Amino acid sequence: MVKTIQSGYNVLVFPEGTVSFHSYTMPFRAGSFNEAAKAGIAVVPMAIEFRDKRDLWLVPHFMSQYLVSYAKWKTEAKVAFGPILRESDGEKLRATAEAWTNAKMKEMRKDWSNVDFTQLDQKTPYQQALQKKVTK
């Protein structure tokens, strides 16, 4: 990642490492933030908020979710780019980006989203649910 950026290219990282159906992000993984901080690379967080519940990743299998998501003729989403973040501490960089993203998603959802997250936020994330299933 660092060599690619230093070569003049931009890199898009999805720091959750998976998808979720909650009103907030899954915890951001620290690796890319640690590398960015160590190399002095700026990070620009972004937030994506979908309007319809069918656009959330509600089905734990790719093909089933693909059919649910793309069987309709349009997807409405908002995208926002955050401030340029520079930090020598990777953990602080990670926490700042995650906090901004969650706050921005909440702001974008207000008076726009058709999704009621009340019940969804009480569910176990897929990653944890799949781990429990594998260990049983």
N, C-alpha and C positions, 0 to 999 in steps of 0.2 A: 504494500500500500504506500509506504513512504517513498520508495523509489519511483513509483508511478506518479505520485504527486510532484515530486521534485523534478520529474521529466516534463512537467507542464500540463499534465492531465488532471482532470477532476475525478474524484472517486465518490460514489454514493454508497453509504454503508447503512444497513438496517440493523441498528445495534441491539434490537430485541432478540434477534436470531430466530424468530418464529413469528407467528401471527396470533392475534388475540381477538376476543369479542367483548372486551370490557370497555368502560368509559375512560380508562387510563391505559398507559402503556405497560407492557411487561417490563421488569427491571432491565435497564440497558446493561449489556455486557461491557466490561471495562477495556478489553484489548485494544480496540481502535483508538479509544480516548487516551490510553497510556502511551501508545505509539505517537499520536499526534502531539501530545504534551512534550514528550521526550525530544521530538524533532522540531518543535516550534511551529507546528502547522496549525493554522486556524481551522476552526470547526464552525459550520453554519447549520444549526438544527432546523428541521422542517417538520411540519405537522400535516397529516392528511386526515380529513374527517369526512365520512360518508353519510349521506342523508338517509338512506333506506336500510332497514335491517337486513335485507337480502344481500347487501354488499359487505356485510360483516362476515368474517370467516367463522361460520357457525357449524360447519360440517368438518369433522376431523380428517376427511379423506379428500385428496386433491381433485379427482375426477367428479365426485359428487358436488363439491363446492363449485367447481368450474361450471357445471351444468346449472346450478342455482344462480350463480352470479351472471353468467353470460347468456342465459336464456331470455333475458329481457332486452329491450331495445336501447336503453340508456342507463348510465350510471352517473349520479350527481355526487360531486365531491368538491370539497374546498381544500386548497393547498396553501400553506403559509410558510414563508422562510423567515427564520429568526435572525437575531443579531450575530455578528461575527464574534466568536468566542476564542480568546487566546488565554492559555493558562499553562503554567509549568507543572501543575499537579494534575495528573490524569484523573484521579478520583473526583476532584473538584470540577474538572471539565465535564466528566460524565454526569455528575449530579446536577450541574447547572443546565446542561442540554436536556436532561430528562425532565427536570422541573419546568423548563420553558415549554417543552413539547406538551406536557400534560395540561398546563395552564392554557395554552393556545387552543388545544383541542376542545377544552371546556368552553372557552370563549366562542369558538366557531360554531359549536353545537347550539348555543343559546338562540331560541326563537327560529331555528332552522331545521334541526334534525327531527326525523320522524321516529327515532329509536328511543324506547324507554329502557334505560340501562338498569333500572331498579332490580330486576330479577337476574339479569346477565352478570352484574357485578358480584352477585352472591355465588356464582358458579366457580368451580375449580378450573383454572386455565388448562388447556389441552396438554401442555407439556407435563404438568404435574399429574394429570389424569392418565396419560399414556404411560408414565413411569410407574404409577401404582399398578396399572394393568399388567405390565411386563414383569413386575416383581412378584405378582400373585401366582 
